[in-house]
Amino acid sequence: MSNKNFSQKHIFLILVEEKINKKYTYRSYFPLMGNKKEIILILKNKKAGKISKLFKNFSFDSFLKIYKIIKLSNLKKNMKKFIGIITEGIGPPVIWSFLEFFSKINMRTQIRFIFGNTFQENFPFLKELKNFELNFPNIKIFYRLENYFAPFDFEDKIINQQQIQKFIGEPDIGKTILVNGPLKMNLKVFKILHLLGFSKESIIRF
């Protein structure tokens, strides 16, 4: 943990390395919080997850090799007048790196946040998000749940073009769109944003 820029004013990607069946496997994780000496990750044990399965048997003195720390974005005070966030999962990069940072400044930026997942119990920070939304009128959060809509395949079911257009609006020079999720979801959302006229420069994968 030698990266001197590791702070909550940035969005960071932690790339971990693990040798499984004599082959090195790499997975990316977003820290819930961290500094030069310590990071905190929140992980979900997935049946198909090669590395996430290993965490289940971790003890206090277990070792995990961090292959690389990548700074994805530097969130500056009121850097844009509008930020749209489209994400899927439990959301550590959003919950802490983004929302906690903005809670400490005089925020004029409008934030529209589309948060997709499968079931309500998969929103571990639901209470914190709702409290944050109540305290900051510039933030509006829209939750999309699989069991209320359709199978979670992102084929115009959970998050579609109409929803993005309604919640995010039209392209504008003062808008930045942040996208976070698995590859299939990212590709789907990128395609929708491009169809709506958003430039590559206005879209950040985090």
Backbone torsions as a table, in degrees:
resi	resn	phi	psi	omega
1	MET	NA	68.2	-174.6
2	SER	-105.3	0.7	-176.5
3	ASN	-73.6	112.1	-174.4
4	LYS	-69.7	-15.7	-178.1
5	ASN	-91.6	3.6	-175.6
6	PHE	-71.6	105.2	-179.1
7	SER	-153.0	170.9	-178.3
8	GLN	-81.9	4.4	172.7
9	LYS	-89.4	6.0	178.6
10	HIS	-131.0	159.7	170.8
11	ILE	-101.3	124.3	-175.3
12	PHE	-119.4	146.0	174.2
13	LEU	-110.3	124.4	177.8
14	ILE	-99.6	117.5	179.6
15	LEU	-100.8	115.2	-177.0
16	VAL	-104.1	152.2	-177.1
17	GLU	-122.9	133.9	179.0
18	GLU	-145.8	138.1	179.2
19	LYS	-91.9	115.1	-178.3
20	ILE	-125.1	123.8	-178.1
21	ASN	52.7	45.0	176.9
22	LYS	67.0	11.3	177.5
23	LYS	-124.2	141.8	178.7
24	TYR	-79.3	131.3	178.9
25	THR	-119.1	139.6	-177.7
26	TYR	-122.2	138.1	175.8
27	ARG	-138.2	147.9	179.7
28	SER	-104.2	140.5	178.3
29	TYR	-137.3	149.7	175.9
30	PHE	-103.9	129.3	180.0
31	PRO	-71.7	141.0	172.0
32	LEU	-69.4	-38.9	175.5
33	MET	-161.6	166.8	179.4
34	GLY	174.6	169.8	175.3
35	ASN	-149.1	-163.1	-176.4
36	LYS	-65.9	-24.5	-173.3
37	LYS	-107.7	-19.8	-171.6
38	GLU	-149.8	142.9	171.3
39	ILE	-130.0	153.8	176.5
40	ILE	-122.7	123.5	178.5
41	LEU	-113.6	143.9	170.3
42	ILE	-113.4	120.5	-172.7
43	LEU	-123.3	147.2	175.7
44	LYS	-109.3	127.4	-179.5
45	ASN	-77.6	107.8	-179.3
46	LYS	-99.5	143.8	-178.3
47	LYS	-59.0	-38.2	-177.0
48	ALA	-92.4	-0.6	-175.9
49	GLY	-79.8	118.4	-177.7
50	LYS	-68.4	-46.4	-177.3
51	ILE	-85.6	-36.9	-178.1
52	SER	-60.7	-29.3	177.0
53	LYS	-63.3	-34.0	-178.3
54	LEU	-66.1	-32.5	-177.7
55	PHE	-64.0	-26.2	-177.8
56	LYS	-60.6	-32.2	-177.8
57	ASN	-100.7	10.0	-179.6
58	PHE	-70.0	142.7	172.8
59	SER	-113.8	-178.5	-176.0
60	PHE	-59.7	-33.9	-176.5
61	ASP	-100.7	14.9	177.8
62	SER	-67.5	154.4	-175.1
63	PHE	-117.9	134.1	175.7
64	LEU	-131.4	125.8	-177.9
65	LYS	-83.6	123.1	174.1
66	ILE	-90.8	112.7	-175.2
67	TYR	-74.9	-38.4	-176.3
68	LYS	-162.4	148.5	171.7
69	ILE	-114.9	123.4	-175.3
70	ILE	-117.3	124.0	175.1
71	LYS	-83.5	119.9	-177.1
72	LEU	-94.9	-32.9	-175.4
73	SER	-159.3	143.1	174.2
74	ASN	-107.0	111.1	-176.3
75	LEU	-87.0	106.2	-177.6
76	LYS	-94.6	154.8	-178.4
77	LYS	-59.2	122.4	176.9
78	ASN	49.7	41.1	-175.9
79	MET	-69.9	-23.7	177.4
80	LYS	-137.3	154.6	177.9
81	LYS	-81.5	-16.4	-179.2
82	PHE	-148.8	129.3	174.5
83	ILE	-126.1	124.6	174.2
84	GLY	-101.9	136.7	179.6
85	ILE	-123.2	126.8	176.8
86	ILE	-124.9	116.6	-174.3
87	THR	-144.1	159.8	177.3
88	GLU	-135.7	142.1	178.4
89	GLY	115.9	-160.9	-178.1
90	ILE	-84.7	-17.8	165.5
91	GLY	79.8	29.6	177.4
92	PRO	-53.5	-40.2	-178.3
93	PRO	-64.2	-27.1	178.9
94	VAL	-85.5	-47.9	-173.0
95	ILE	-57.2	-43.5	-175.9
96	TRP	-105.7	-62.1	-173.7
97	SER	-56.0	-34.1	-177.6
98	PHE	-97.8	-60.9	-173.5
99	LEU	-66.3	-40.9	-179.9
100	GLU	-63.9	-38.1	178.4
101	PHE	-63.0	-47.0	-177.4
102	PHE	-71.7	-18.9	179.6
103	SER	-73.5	-12.7	-175.5
104	LYS	-102.1	5.5	-177.5
105	ILE	-126.7	166.1	175.1
106	ASN	-78.9	95.1	-168.7
107	MET	-90.6	122.8	171.5
108	ARG	-105.2	-14.3	-177.1
109	THR	-66.4	132.2	173.7
110	GLN	-82.9	132.6	-179.1
111	ILE	-123.9	128.3	174.8
112	ARG	-120.4	122.0	-167.4
113	PHE	-122.1	115.0	175.1
114	ILE	-101.8	118.0	-174.1
115	PHE	-119.2	109.2	-178.8
116	GLY	-104.7	144.7	175.9
117	ASN	-160.5	-176.2	-176.0
118	THR	-90.3	-51.2	-178.4
119	PHE	-135.3	159.7	-176.1
120	GLN	-60.8	-33.0	-179.9
121	GLU	-68.0	-12.4	176.9
122	ASN	-85.5	5.1	174.1
123	PHE	-102.9	80.1	-175.2
124	PRO	-66.5	-18.6	-177.8
125	PHE	-112.9	27.5	-175.8
126	LEU	-59.0	-44.4	-179.8
127	LYS	-62.8	-44.1	-179.6
128	GLU	-64.1	-40.4	179.0
129	LEU	-63.2	-44.1	-179.0
130	LYS	-66.2	-39.5	176.9
131	ASN	-64.6	-39.7	179.1
132	PHE	-63.7	-41.2	179.7
133	GLU	-64.7	-37.7	179.0
134	LEU	-66.1	-35.3	-176.6
135	ASN	-83.5	-17.2	-177.7
136	PHE	-129.4	96.3	-175.8
137	PRO	-62.8	-15.3	178.7
138	ASN	-76.2	-10.4	-177.2
139	ILE	-106.0	127.6	175.0
140	LYS	-124.4	127.8	-176.2
141	ILE	-117.2	133.6	179.7
142	PHE	-119.2	122.0	-177.2
143	TYR	-100.5	133.0	178.5
144	ARG	-121.6	119.9	-176.8
145	LEU	-113.7	138.9	-177.2
146	GLU	-58.1	-50.1	-172.4
147	ASN	-69.9	-8.7	175.1
148	TYR	-94.6	-15.8	-172.0
149	PHE	-124.5	-75.3	-174.8
150	ALA	-164.3	170.8	176.7
151	PRO	-52.1	140.3	-171.9
152	PHE	-80.3	71.8	-179.5
153	ASP	-117.3	-0.1	179.0
154	PHE	58.4	24.4	173.8
155	GLU	-92.5	68.9	179.9
156	ASP	58.8	33.1	-178.9
157	LYS	-112.1	-67.5	-176.5
158	ILE	-75.2	-59.0	178.1
159	ILE	-119.0	111.6	-177.5
160	ASN	-120.6	-179.5	-175.1
161	GLN	-63.0	-38.6	-178.9
162	GLN	-65.1	-40.6	-180.0
163	GLN	-67.2	-43.6	179.1
164	ILE	-63.4	-42.0	180.0
165	GLN	-64.7	-36.7	-179.7
166	LYS	-70.7	-46.5	-173.7
167	PHE	-85.4	-34.4	-177.2
168	ILE	-94.8	-34.9	179.0
169	GLY	86.7	-166.9	-177.0
170	GLU	-82.6	157.8	176.9
171	PRO	-59.7	146.6	179.6
172	ASP	-155.3	149.2	-178.2
173	ILE	-61.6	-22.6	-179.0
174	GLY	-94.5	11.0	-177.1
175	LYS	-107.7	139.2	170.0
176	THR	-126.0	136.3	179.8
177	ILE	-114.1	124.3	177.5
178	LEU	-103.7	131.1	-177.9
179	VAL	-124.6	131.4	-179.6
180	ASN	-140.7	129.5	178.6
181	GLY	162.7	-174.9	178.6
182	PRO	-67.3	164.9	-173.6
183	LEU	-56.3	-45.3	-177.8
184	LYS	-60.9	-43.3	178.6
185	MET	-65.0	-44.0	-179.9
186	ASN	-59.1	-47.8	-178.8
187	LEU	-61.1	-39.5	179.0
188	LYS	-64.3	-47.0	-178.4
189	VAL	-67.7	-41.2	177.5
190	PHE	-58.0	-43.0	-179.6
191	LYS	-61.7	-44.4	179.4
192	ILE	-62.7	-45.6	-179.1
193	LEU	-62.3	-39.8	178.2
194	HIS	-66.3	-38.7	177.2
195	LEU	-63.7	-32.2	178.7
196	LEU	-79.2	-8.5	175.8
197	GLY	102.9	7.5	178.7
198	PHE	-75.7	136.5	-179.8
199	SER	-79.5	161.9	177.3
200	LYS	-61.3	-34.8	-178.4
201	GLU	-67.1	-24.4	-177.2
202	SER	-89.5	-4.2	-177.3
203	ILE	-112.6	127.9	179.3
204	ILE	-121.8	124.4	172.2
205	ARG	-86.7	128.1	-178.0
206	PHE	-136.6	NA	NA
